[in-house]
Amino acid sequence: MADRRLFSLDEILEKPILVSKNKQVRIYGIESGIRNIDLKGYVRSDSRGDYFHKVEIDYLPSSKHVLSGTCSCESYQFYGFPCKHMERIRNVYVKNQKRLESI
């Protein structure tokens, strides 16, 4: 399981590949597998607005489902189910997929 640590923007040293329009989601890693895509990034905390949760997901484009992943939020740590932060990473990737393919 991911640790429960939150990250400030100053602590995130990687340069983002993709940032959502509202700057809430920052994707730093995209790796394509045979059938899946691994996404790594940070999603701004709703309850602590100056901090971000670290999120990693294994996404299956053919069904648009999150197969597995981890998030540093309390909800994921307690329940172990995909959380809203995982869905936000996936949604930002899906909305920008065509733009990423042209790079």
Jmol script that loads the backbone (N, CA, C; Angstrom):
load data "model"
ATOM      1  N   MET A   1       0.827  -1.186   0.000  1.00  0.00           N
ATOM      2  CA  MET A   1       0.000   0.000   0.000  1.00  0.00           C
ATOM      3  C   MET A   1       0.871   1.251   0.000  1.00  0.00           C
ATOM      4  N   ALA A   2       0.368   2.284  -0.639  1.00  0.00           N
ATOM      5  CA  ALA A   2       1.064   3.565  -0.639  1.00  0.00           C
ATOM      6  C   ALA A   2       1.009   4.156   0.762  1.00  0.00           C
ATOM      7  N   ASP A   3       2.017   4.967   1.081  1.00  0.00           N
ATOM      8  CA  ASP A   3       1.953   5.598   2.393  1.00  0.00           C
ATOM      9  C   ASP A   3       0.930   6.729   2.357  1.00  0.00           C
ATOM     10  N   ARG A   4       0.560   7.222   3.511  1.00  0.00           N
ATOM     11  CA  ARG A   4      -0.503   8.223   3.619  1.00  0.00           C
ATOM     12  C   ARG A   4       0.024   9.643   3.535  1.00  0.00           C
ATOM     13  N   ARG A   5       1.222   9.808   3.082  1.00  0.00           N
ATOM     14  CA  ARG A   5       1.856  11.112   3.039  1.00  0.00           C
ATOM     15  C   ARG A   5       1.215  12.002   1.975  1.00  0.00           C
ATOM     16  N   LEU A   6       1.065  13.268   2.289  1.00  0.00           N
ATOM     17  CA  LEU A   6       0.631  14.277   1.333  1.00  0.00           C
ATOM     18  C   LEU A   6       1.854  15.037   0.843  1.00  0.00           C
ATOM     19  N   PHE A   7       1.770  15.571  -0.358  1.00  0.00           N
ATOM     20  CA  PHE A   7       2.895  16.260  -0.960  1.00  0.00           C
ATOM     21  C   PHE A   7       2.516  17.697  -1.294  1.00  0.00           C
ATOM     22  N   SER A   8       3.410  18.632  -0.960  1.00  0.00           N
ATOM     23  CA  SER A   8       3.203  20.012  -1.395  1.00  0.00           C
ATOM     24  C   SER A   8       3.750  20.134  -2.814  1.00  0.00           C
ATOM     25  N   LEU A   9       3.329  21.155  -3.522  1.00  0.00           N
ATOM     26  CA  LEU A   9       3.785  21.350  -4.897  1.00  0.00           C
ATOM     27  C   LEU A   9       5.298  21.525  -4.955  1.00  0.00           C
ATOM     28  N   ASP A  10       5.893  22.107  -3.925  1.00  0.00           N
ATOM     29  CA  ASP A  10       7.348  22.296  -3.867  1.00  0.00           C
ATOM     30  C   ASP A  10       8.098  20.970  -3.765  1.00  0.00           C
ATOM     31  N   GLU A  11       7.458  19.941  -3.212  1.00  0.00           N
ATOM     32  CA  GLU A  11       8.101  18.636  -3.040  1.00  0.00           C
ATOM     33  C   GLU A  11       8.041  17.770  -4.301  1.00  0.00           C
ATOM     34  N   ILE A  12       7.169  18.121  -5.221  1.00  0.00           N
ATOM     35  CA  ILE A  12       7.017  17.332  -6.443  1.00  0.00           C
ATOM     36  C   ILE A  12       8.036  17.849  -7.453  1.00  0.00           C
ATOM     37  N   LEU A  13       9.092  17.089  -7.642  1.00  0.00           N
ATOM     38  CA  LEU A  13      10.217  17.561  -8.444  1.00  0.00           C
ATOM     39  C   LEU A  13      10.118  17.210  -9.920  1.00  0.00           C
ATOM     40  N   GLU A  14       9.319  16.196 -10.246  1.00  0.00           N
ATOM     41  CA  GLU A  14       9.199  15.791 -11.637  1.00  0.00           C
ATOM     42  C   GLU A  14       8.471  16.850 -12.450  1.00  0.00           C
ATOM     43  N   LYS A  15       8.800  16.927 -13.722  1.00  0.00           N
ATOM     44  CA  LYS A  15       8.091  17.829 -14.629  1.00  0.00           C
ATOM     45  C   LYS A  15       6.872  17.084 -15.164  1.00  0.00           C
ATOM     46  N   PRO A  16       5.678  17.674 -15.055  1.00  0.00           N
ATOM     47  CA  PRO A  16       4.476  16.960 -15.494  1.00  0.00           C
ATOM     48  C   PRO A  16       4.403  16.803 -17.008  1.00  0.00           C
ATOM     49  N   ILE A  17       3.871  15.658 -17.420  1.00  0.00           N
ATOM     50  CA  ILE A  17       3.592  15.403 -18.829  1.00  0.00           C
ATOM     51  C   ILE A  17       2.284  16.076 -19.198  1.00  0.00           C
ATOM     52  N   LEU A  18       1.362  16.086 -18.241  1.00  0.00           N
ATOM     53  CA  LEU A  18       0.020  16.605 -18.473  1.00  0.00           C
ATOM     54  C   LEU A  18      -0.520  17.218 -17.191  1.00  0.00           C
ATOM     55  N   VAL A  19      -1.113  18.408 -17.306  1.00  0.00           N
ATOM     56  CA  VAL A  19      -1.742  19.081 -16.169  1.00  0.00           C
ATOM     57  C   VAL A  19      -3.169  19.417 -16.582  1.00  0.00           C
ATOM     58  N   SER A  20      -4.134  19.111 -15.716  1.00  0.00           N
ATOM     59  CA  SER A  20      -5.530  19.421 -16.021  1.00  0.00           C
ATOM     60  C   SER A  20      -5.717  20.935 -16.092  1.00  0.00           C
ATOM     61  N   LYS A  21      -6.774  21.365 -16.765  1.00  0.00           N
ATOM     62  CA  LYS A  21      -7.045  22.798 -16.922  1.00  0.00           C
ATOM     63  C   LYS A  21      -7.165  23.512 -15.587  1.00  0.00           C
ATOM     64  N   ASN A  22      -7.761  22.852 -14.604  1.00  0.00           N
ATOM     65  CA  ASN A  22      -7.933  23.468 -13.288  1.00  0.00           C
ATOM     66  C   ASN A  22      -6.730  23.257 -12.367  1.00  0.00           C
ATOM     67  N   LYS A  23      -5.689  22.621 -12.884  1.00  0.00           N
ATOM     68  CA  LYS A  23      -4.427  22.382 -12.163  1.00  0.00           C
ATOM     69  C   LYS A  23      -4.587  21.466 -10.943  1.00  0.00           C
ATOM     70  N   GLN A  24      -5.688  20.707 -10.899  1.00  0.00           N
ATOM     71  CA  GLN A  24      -5.945  19.786  -9.796  1.00  0.00           C
ATOM     72  C   GLN A  24      -5.239  18.447  -9.982  1.00  0.00           C
ATOM     73  N   VAL A  25      -4.993  18.071 -11.247  1.00  0.00           N
ATOM     74  CA  VAL A  25      -4.400  16.769 -11.576  1.00  0.00           C
ATOM     75  C   VAL A  25      -3.136  16.991 -12.377  1.00  0.00           C
ATOM     76  N   ARG A  26      -2.071  16.303 -11.970  1.00  0.00           N
ATOM     77  CA  ARG A  26      -0.785  16.384 -12.664  1.00  0.00           C
ATOM     78  C   ARG A  26      -0.298  14.965 -12.926  1.00  0.00           C
ATOM     79  N   ILE A  27      -0.129  14.636 -14.198  1.00  0.00           N
ATOM     80  CA  ILE A  27       0.339  13.303 -14.583  1.00  0.00           C
ATOM     81  C   ILE A  27       1.823  13.389 -14.917  1.00  0.00           C
ATOM     82  N   TYR A  28       2.605  12.516 -14.275  1.00  0.00           N
ATOM     83  CA  TYR A  28       4.053  12.539 -14.431  1.00  0.00           C
ATOM     84  C   TYR A  28       4.599  11.311 -15.148  1.00  0.00           C
ATOM     85  N   GLY A  29       3.812  10.280 -15.238  1.00  0.00           N
ATOM     86  CA  GLY A  29       4.289   9.060 -15.880  1.00  0.00           C
ATOM     87  C   GLY A  29       3.197   8.357 -16.638  1.00  0.00           C
ATOM     88  N   ILE A  30       3.491   8.003 -17.889  1.00  0.00           N
ATOM     89  CA  ILE A  30       2.563   7.237 -18.718  1.00  0.00           C
ATOM     90  C   ILE A  30       3.370   6.131 -19.379  1.00  0.00           C
ATOM     91  N   GLU A  31       3.010   4.887 -19.079  1.00  0.00           N
ATOM     92  CA  GLU A  31       3.693   3.738 -19.683  1.00  0.00           C
ATOM     93  C   GLU A  31       2.660   2.822 -20.308  1.00  0.00           C
ATOM     94  N   SER A  32       2.829   2.546 -21.590  1.00  0.00           N
ATOM     95  CA  SER A  32       1.896   1.666 -22.295  1.00  0.00           C
ATOM     96  C   SER A  32       2.376   0.234 -22.244  1.00  0.00           C
ATOM     97  N   GLY A  33       1.470  -0.654 -21.859  1.00  0.00           N
ATOM     98  CA  GLY A  33       1.732  -2.081 -21.893  1.00  0.00           C
ATOM     99  C   GLY A  33       1.046  -2.680 -23.106  1.00  0.00           C
ATOM    100  N   ILE A  34       0.914  -3.990 -23.126  1.00  0.00           N
ATOM    101  CA  ILE A  34       0.262  -4.660 -24.250  1.00  0.00           C
ATOM    102  C   ILE A  34      -1.213  -4.296 -24.301  1.00  0.00           C
ATOM    103  N   ARG A  35      -1.906  -4.378 -23.153  1.00  0.00           N
ATOM    104  CA  ARG A  35      -3.335  -4.067 -23.103  1.00  0.00           C
ATOM    105  C   ARG A  35      -3.663  -2.928 -22.150  1.00  0.00           C
ATOM    106  N   ASN A  36      -2.725  -2.539 -21.340  1.00  0.00           N
ATOM    107  CA  ASN A  36      -3.008  -1.574 -20.287  1.00  0.00           C
ATOM    108  C   ASN A  36      -2.075  -0.372 -20.360  1.00  0.00           C
ATOM    109  N   ILE A  37      -2.413   0.638 -19.587  1.00  0.00           N
ATOM    110  CA  ILE A  37      -1.598   1.841 -19.470  1.00  0.00           C
ATOM    111  C   ILE A  37      -1.403   2.123 -17.984  1.00  0.00           C
ATOM    112  N   ASP A  38      -0.161   2.338 -17.592  1.00  0.00           N
ATOM    113  CA  ASP A  38       0.150   2.706 -16.214  1.00  0.00           C
ATOM    114  C   ASP A  38       0.279   4.222 -16.149  1.00  0.00           C
ATOM    115  N   LEU A  39      -0.468   4.830 -15.241  1.00  0.00           N
ATOM    116  CA  LEU A  39      -0.444   6.275 -15.057  1.00  0.00           C
ATOM    117  C   LEU A  39       0.021   6.587 -13.650  1.00  0.00           C
ATOM    118  N   LYS A  40       0.905   7.583 -13.533  1.00  0.00           N
ATOM    119  CA  LYS A  40       1.399   8.017 -12.227  1.00  0.00           C
ATOM    120  C   LYS A  40       1.246   9.523 -12.150  1.00  0.00           C
ATOM    121  N   GLY A  41       0.784   9.992 -11.005  1.00  0.00           N
ATOM    122  CA  GLY A  41       0.620  11.423 -10.866  1.00  0.00           C
ATOM    123  C   GLY A  41       0.204  11.839  -9.478  1.00  0.00           C
ATOM    124  N   TYR A  42      -0.242  13.070  -9.399  1.00  0.00           N
ATOM    125  CA  TYR A  42      -0.677  13.662  -8.131  1.00  0.00           C
ATOM    126  C   TYR A  42      -2.005  14.363  -8.351  1.00  0.00           C
ATOM    127  N   VAL A  43      -2.894  14.253  -7.360  1.00  0.00           N
ATOM    128  CA  VAL A  43      -4.207  14.891  -7.413  1.00  0.00           C
ATOM    129  C   VAL A  43      -4.356  15.745  -6.165  1.00  0.00           C
ATOM    130  N   ARG A  44      -4.784  16.994  -6.366  1.00  0.00           N
ATOM    131  CA  ARG A  44      -4.938  17.917  -5.243  1.00  0.00           C
ATOM    132  C   ARG A  44      -5.982  17.393  -4.257  1.00  0.00           C
ATOM    133  N   SER A  45      -5.683  17.499  -2.988  1.00  0.00           N
ATOM    134  CA  SER A  45      -6.592  17.082  -1.919  1.00  0.00           C
ATOM    135  C   SER A  45      -7.763  18.064  -1.823  1.00  0.00           C
ATOM    136  N   ASP A  46      -8.971  17.544  -1.709  1.00  0.00           N
ATOM    137  CA  ASP A  46     -10.142  18.402  -1.527  1.00  0.00           C
ATOM    138  C   ASP A  46     -10.159  19.035  -0.139  1.00  0.00           C
ATOM    139  N   SER A  47      -9.718  18.296   0.857  1.00  0.00           N
ATOM    140  CA  SER A  47      -9.783  18.794   2.229  1.00  0.00           C
ATOM    141  C   SER A  47      -8.561  19.621   2.633  1.00  0.00           C
ATOM    142  N   ARG A  48      -7.439  19.398   1.982  1.00  0.00           N
ATOM    143  CA  ARG A  48      -6.213  20.156   2.260  1.00  0.00           C
ATOM    144  C   ARG A  48      -5.681  20.678   0.933  1.00  0.00           C
ATOM    145  N   GLY A  49      -6.245  21.788   0.483  1.00  0.00           N
ATOM    146  CA  GLY A  49      -6.044  22.316  -0.857  1.00  0.00           C
ATOM    147  C   GLY A  49      -4.621  22.601  -1.294  1.00  0.00           C
ATOM    148  N   ASP A  50      -3.709  22.785  -0.369  1.00  0.00           N
ATOM    149  CA  ASP A  50      -2.324  23.066  -0.751  1.00  0.00           C
ATOM    150  C   ASP A  50      -1.503  21.802  -0.931  1.00  0.00           C
ATOM    151  N   TYR A  51      -2.113  20.637  -0.777  1.00  0.00           N
ATOM    152  CA  TYR A  51      -1.388  19.376  -0.829  1.00  0.00           C
ATOM    153  C   TYR A  51      -1.983  18.428  -1.865  1.00  0.00           C
ATOM    154  N   PHE A  52      -1.157  17.475  -2.282  1.00  0.00           N
ATOM    155  CA  PHE A  52      -1.536  16.516  -3.310  1.00  0.00           C
ATOM    156  C   PHE A  52      -1.394  15.081  -2.803  1.00  0.00           C
ATOM    157  N   HIS A  53      -2.273  14.202  -3.299  1.00  0.00           N
ATOM    158  CA  HIS A  53      -2.169  12.767  -3.047  1.00  0.00           C
ATOM    159  C   HIS A  53      -1.385  12.143  -4.199  1.00  0.00           C
ATOM    160  N   LYS A  54      -0.526  11.206  -3.875  1.00  0.00           N
ATOM    161  CA  LYS A  54       0.218  10.473  -4.898  1.00  0.00           C
ATOM    162  C   LYS A  54      -0.655   9.307  -5.371  1.00  0.00           C
ATOM    163  N   VAL A  55      -0.812   9.191  -6.691  1.00  0.00           N
ATOM    164  CA  VAL A  55      -1.710   8.202  -7.270  1.00  0.00           C
ATOM    165  C   VAL A  55      -0.988   7.425  -8.368  1.00  0.00           C
ATOM    166  N   GLU A  56      -1.178   6.111  -8.379  1.00  0.00           N
ATOM    167  CA  GLU A  56      -0.681   5.247  -9.451  1.00  0.00           C
ATOM    168  C   GLU A  56      -1.811   4.304  -9.825  1.00  0.00           C
ATOM    169  N   ILE A  57      -2.102   4.220 -11.143  1.00  0.00           N
ATOM    170  CA  ILE A  57      -3.159   3.308 -11.575  1.00  0.00           C
ATOM    171  C   ILE A  57      -2.713   2.489 -12.775  1.00  0.00           C
ATOM    172  N   ASP A  58      -3.341   1.343 -12.908  1.00  0.00           N
ATOM    173  CA  ASP A  58      -3.213   0.464 -14.063  1.00  0.00           C
ATOM    174  C   ASP A  58      -4.564   0.530 -14.762  1.00  0.00           C
ATOM    175  N   TYR A  59      -4.583   1.153 -15.939  1.00  0.00           N
ATOM    176  CA  TYR A  59      -5.824   1.482 -16.635  1.00  0.00           C
ATOM    177  C   TYR A  59      -5.966   0.625 -17.882  1.00  0.00           C
ATOM    178  N   LEU A  60      -7.184   0.108 -18.116  1.00  0.00           N
ATOM    179  CA  LEU A  60      -7.474  -0.717 -19.287  1.00  0.00           C
ATOM    180  C   LEU A  60      -8.322   0.105 -20.261  1.00  0.00           C
ATOM    181  N   PRO A  61      -7.717   0.643 -21.330  1.00  0.00           N
ATOM    182  CA  PRO A  61      -8.447   1.527 -22.253  1.00  0.00           C
ATOM    183  C   PRO A  61      -9.642   0.873 -22.940  1.00  0.00           C
ATOM    184  N   SER A  62      -9.568  -0.415 -23.229  1.00  0.00           N
ATOM    185  CA  SER A  62     -10.659  -1.064 -23.953  1.00  0.00           C
ATOM    186  C   SER A  62     -11.972  -1.050 -23.163  1.00  0.00           C
ATOM    187  N   SER A  63     -11.892  -1.093 -21.844  1.00  0.00           N
ATOM    188  CA  SER A  63     -13.112  -1.068 -21.027  1.00  0.00           C
ATOM    189  C   SER A  63     -13.247   0.220 -20.211  1.00  0.00           C
ATOM    190  N   LYS A  64     -12.211   1.076 -20.279  1.00  0.00           N
ATOM    191  CA  LYS A  64     -12.173   2.336 -19.522  1.00  0.00           C
ATOM    192  C   LYS A  64     -12.239   2.115 -18.004  1.00  0.00           C
ATOM    193  N   HIS A  65     -11.717   0.978 -17.544  1.00  0.00           N
ATOM    194  CA  HIS A  65     -11.729   0.660 -16.111  1.00  0.00           C
ATOM    195  C   HIS A  65     -10.328   0.768 -15.512  1.00  0.00           C
ATOM    196  N   VAL A  66     -10.298   1.156 -14.246  1.00  0.00           N
ATOM    197  CA  VAL A  66      -9.065   1.114 -13.463  1.00  0.00           C
ATOM    198  C   VAL A  66      -8.932  -0.310 -12.946  1.00  0.00           C
ATOM    199  N   LEU A  67      -7.877  -1.008 -13.382  1.00  0.00           N
ATOM    200  CA  LEU A  67      -7.680  -2.400 -12.967  1.00  0.00           C
ATOM    201  C   LEU A  67      -7.171  -2.499 -11.537  1.00  0.00           C
ATOM    202  N   SER A  68      -6.192  -1.669 -11.234  1.00  0.00           N
ATOM    203  CA  SER A  68      -5.609  -1.672  -9.898  1.00  0.00           C
ATOM    204  C   SER A  68      -4.884  -0.349  -9.708  1.00  0.00           C
ATOM    205  N   GLY A  69      -4.410  -0.130  -8.512  1.00  0.00           N
ATOM    206  CA  GLY A  69      -3.668   1.092  -8.251  1.00  0.00           C
ATOM    207  C   GLY A  69      -3.503   1.344  -6.773  1.00  0.00           C
ATOM    208  N   THR A  70      -2.881   2.467  -6.484  1.00  0.00           N
ATOM    209  CA  THR A  70      -2.701   2.907  -5.108  1.00  0.00           C
ATOM    210  C   THR A  70      -2.900   4.418  -5.046  1.00  0.00           C
ATOM    211  N   CYS A  71      -3.299   4.871  -3.879  1.00  0.00           N
ATOM    212  CA  CYS A  71      -3.450   6.302  -3.631  1.00  0.00           C
ATOM    213  C   CYS A  71      -3.094   6.549  -2.173  1.00  0.00           C
ATOM    214  N   SER A  72      -2.520   7.701  -1.912  1.00  0.00           N
ATOM    215  CA  SER A  72      -2.126   8.008  -0.540  1.00  0.00           C
ATOM    216  C   SER A  72      -3.265   8.600   0.291  1.00  0.00           C
ATOM    217  N   CYS A  73      -4.482   8.670  -0.269  1.00  0.00           N
ATOM    218  CA  CYS A  73      -5.606   9.249   0.483  1.00  0.00           C
ATOM    219  C   CYS A  73      -6.109   8.289   1.563  1.00  0.00           C
ATOM    220  N   GLU A  74      -6.817   8.859   2.523  1.00  0.00           N
ATOM    221  CA  GLU A  74      -7.346   8.088   3.633  1.00  0.00           C
ATOM    222  C   GLU A  74      -8.393   7.075   3.167  1.00  0.00           C
ATOM    223  N   SER A  75      -9.211   7.455   2.197  1.00  0.00           N
ATOM    224  CA  SER A  75     -10.263   6.574   1.709  1.00  0.00           C
ATOM    225  C   SER A  75      -9.686   5.288   1.128  1.00  0.00           C
ATOM    226  N   TYR A  76      -8.681   5.418   0.276  1.00  0.00           N
ATOM    227  CA  TYR A  76      -8.074   4.226  -0.308  1.00  0.00           C
ATOM    228  C   TYR A  76      -7.363   3.400   0.761  1.00  0.00           C
ATOM    229  N   GLN A  77      -6.662   4.065   1.655  1.00  0.00           N
ATOM    230  CA  GLN A  77      -5.927   3.360   2.702  1.00  0.00           C
ATOM    231  C   GLN A  77      -6.878   2.561   3.600  1.00  0.00           C
ATOM    232  N   PHE A  78      -8.052   3.104   3.879  1.00  0.00           N
ATOM    233  CA  PHE A  78      -8.994   2.439   4.779  1.00  0.00           C
ATOM    234  C   PHE A  78      -9.800   1.353   4.066  1.00  0.00           C
ATOM    235  N   TYR A  79     -10.356   1.686   2.890  1.00  0.00           N
ATOM    236  CA  TYR A  79     -11.253   0.754   2.205  1.00  0.00           C
ATOM    237  C   TYR A  79     -10.565  -0.135   1.171  1.00  0.00           C
ATOM    238  N   GLY A  80      -9.502   0.349   0.563  1.00  0.00           N
ATOM    239  CA  GLY A  80      -8.781  -0.435  -0.437  1.00  0.00           C
ATOM    240  C   GLY A  80      -9.445  -0.482  -1.804  1.00  0.00           C
ATOM    241  N   PHE A  81     -10.477   0.321  -2.014  1.00  0.00           N
ATOM    242  CA  PHE A  81     -11.173   0.376  -3.303  1.00  0.00           C
ATOM    243  C   PHE A  81     -10.689   1.584  -4.088  1.00  0.00           C
ATOM    244  N   PRO A  82     -10.841   1.548  -5.413  1.00  0.00           N
ATOM    245  CA  PRO A  82     -10.479   2.735  -6.200  1.00  0.00           C
ATOM    246  C   PRO A  82     -11.195   3.975  -5.672  1.00  0.00           C
ATOM    247  N   CYS A  83     -10.473   5.063  -5.572  1.00  0.00           N
ATOM    248  CA  CYS A  83     -11.005   6.301  -5.004  1.00  0.00           C
ATOM    249  C   CYS A  83     -11.205   7.349  -6.097  1.00  0.00           C
ATOM    250  N   LYS A  84     -11.747   8.483  -5.705  1.00  0.00           N
ATOM    251  CA  LYS A  84     -12.007   9.556  -6.667  1.00  0.00           C
ATOM    252  C   LYS A  84     -10.716  10.102  -7.274  1.00  0.00           C
ATOM    253  N   HIS A  85      -9.613  10.022  -6.560  1.00  0.00           N
ATOM    254  CA  HIS A  85      -8.339  10.510  -7.096  1.00  0.00           C
ATOM    255  C   HIS A  85      -7.869   9.637  -8.260  1.00  0.00           C
ATOM    256  N   MET A  86      -8.094   8.330  -8.143  1.00  0.00           N
ATOM    257  CA  MET A  86      -7.753   7.410  -9.235  1.00  0.00           C
ATOM    258  C   MET A  86      -8.608   7.708 -10.463  1.00  0.00           C
ATOM    259  N   GLU A  87      -9.882   7.968 -10.235  1.00  0.00           N
ATOM    260  CA  GLU A  87     -10.793   8.284 -11.339  1.00  0.00           C
ATOM    261  C   GLU A  87     -10.410   9.608 -11.994  1.00  0.00           C
ATOM    262  N   ARG A  88      -9.970  10.557 -11.221  1.00  0.00           N
ATOM    263  CA  ARG A  88      -9.569  11.860 -11.780  1.00  0.00           C
ATOM    264  C   ARG A  88      -8.345  11.734 -12.674  1.00  0.00           C
ATOM    265  N   ILE A  89      -7.366  10.931 -12.250  1.00  0.00           N
ATOM    266  CA  ILE A  89      -6.182  10.698 -13.101  1.00  0.00           C
ATOM    267  C   ILE A  89      -6.623  10.072 -14.419  1.00  0.00           C
ATOM    268  N   ARG A  90      -7.461   9.055 -14.335  1.00  0.00           N
ATOM    269  CA  ARG A  90      -7.945   8.383 -15.544  1.00  0.00           C
ATOM    270  C   ARG A  90      -8.710   9.352 -16.437  1.00  0.00           C
ATOM    271  N   ASN A  91      -9.605  10.147 -15.870  1.00  0.00           N
ATOM    272  CA  ASN A  91     -10.413  11.066 -16.656  1.00  0.00           C
ATOM    273  C   ASN A  91      -9.573  12.115 -17.381  1.00  0.00           C
ATOM    274  N   VAL A  92      -8.578  12.651 -16.722  1.00  0.00           N
ATOM    275  CA  VAL A  92      -7.711  13.645 -17.364  1.00  0.00           C
ATOM    276  C   VAL A  92      -6.934  12.996 -18.507  1.00  0.00           C
ATOM    277  N   TYR A  93      -6.455  11.777 -18.298  1.00  0.00           N
ATOM    278  CA  TYR A  93      -5.754  11.071 -19.371  1.00  0.00           C
ATOM    279  C   TYR A  93      -6.685  10.841 -20.565  1.00  0.00           C
ATOM    280  N   VAL A  94      -7.890  10.342 -20.315  1.00  0.00           N
ATOM    281  CA  VAL A  94      -8.837  10.039 -21.394  1.00  0.00           C
ATOM    282  C   VAL A  94      -9.188  11.307 -22.169  1.00  0.00           C
ATOM    283  N   LYS A  95      -9.444  12.412 -21.480  1.00  0.00           N
ATOM    284  CA  LYS A  95      -9.805  13.665 -22.143  1.00  0.00           C
ATOM    285  C   LYS A  95      -8.673  14.216 -23.014  1.00  0.00           C
ATOM    286  N   ASN A  96      -7.440  13.889 -22.677  1.00  0.00           N
ATOM    287  CA  ASN A  96      -6.287  14.440 -23.389  1.00  0.00           C
ATOM    288  C   ASN A  96      -5.540  13.411 -24.223  1.00  0.00           C
ATOM    289  N   GLN A  97      -6.104  12.245 -24.391  1.00  0.00           N
ATOM    290  CA  GLN A  97      -5.420  11.146 -25.076  1.00  0.00           C
ATOM    291  C   GLN A  97      -5.026  11.505 -26.511  1.00  0.00           C
ATOM    292  N   LYS A  98      -5.915  12.096 -27.269  1.00  0.00           N
ATOM    293  CA  LYS A  98      -5.605  12.453 -28.655  1.00  0.00           C
ATOM    294  C   LYS A  98      -4.472  13.470 -28.719  1.00  0.00           C
ATOM    295  N   ARG A  99      -4.475  14.433 -27.819  1.00  0.00           N
ATOM    296  CA  ARG A  99      -3.412  15.436 -27.784  1.00  0.00           C
ATOM    297  C   ARG A  99      -2.073  14.797 -27.450  1.00  0.00           C
ATOM    298  N   LEU A 100      -2.067  13.822 -26.552  1.00  0.00           N
ATOM    299  CA  LEU A 100      -0.838  13.144 -26.177  1.00  0.00           C
ATOM    300  C   LEU A 100      -0.291  12.313 -27.334  1.00  0.00           C
ATOM    301  N   GLU A 101      -1.162  11.712 -28.130  1.00  0.00           N
ATOM    302  CA  GLU A 101      -0.731  10.891 -29.269  1.00  0.00           C
ATOM    303  C   GLU A 101      -0.047  11.731 -30.337  1.00  0.00           C
ATOM    304  N   SER A 102      -0.388  13.004 -30.437  1.00  0.00           N
ATOM    305  CA  SER A 102       0.203  13.865 -31.462  1.00  0.00           C
ATOM    306  C   SER A 102       1.568  14.425 -31.058  1.00  0.00           C
ATOM    307  N   ILE A 103       1.951  14.225 -29.805  1.00  0.00           N
ATOM    308  CA  ILE A 103       3.258  14.736 -29.321  1.00  0.00           C
ATOM    309  C   ILE A 103       4.379  13.836 -29.785  1.00  0.00           C
TER     310      ILE A 103
END
end "model"
wireframe off; spacefill off
backbone 0.3
color backbone group
